């Protein structure tokens, strides 16, 4: 379900002609999805959409502060393929 959220959001962004999009750490707050489990799901989903081809050129993971949400963003960024650098930002 988490992957679907990101995939559908990226599709909507492309359908509306957006070239960039920013995401918070979806579901890791009040819904309690563990950030360390969310990070690989997020990075793999974003990467698969970008590789498949989309109008979206840049994806940003927007987090504030420190702790689990910063760890989420760093983990997602770190697991992103080197060849895709320049398209995912934290």
Secondary structure, 3 states (H helix, E strand, C coil): CHHHHHHHHHHHHHHCCCCEEEECCCCCCCCCCCHHHHHHHHHHHHHHHHHHCCCCCEEEECCCCCCHHHHHHHHHHHCCCHHHCCCEEC
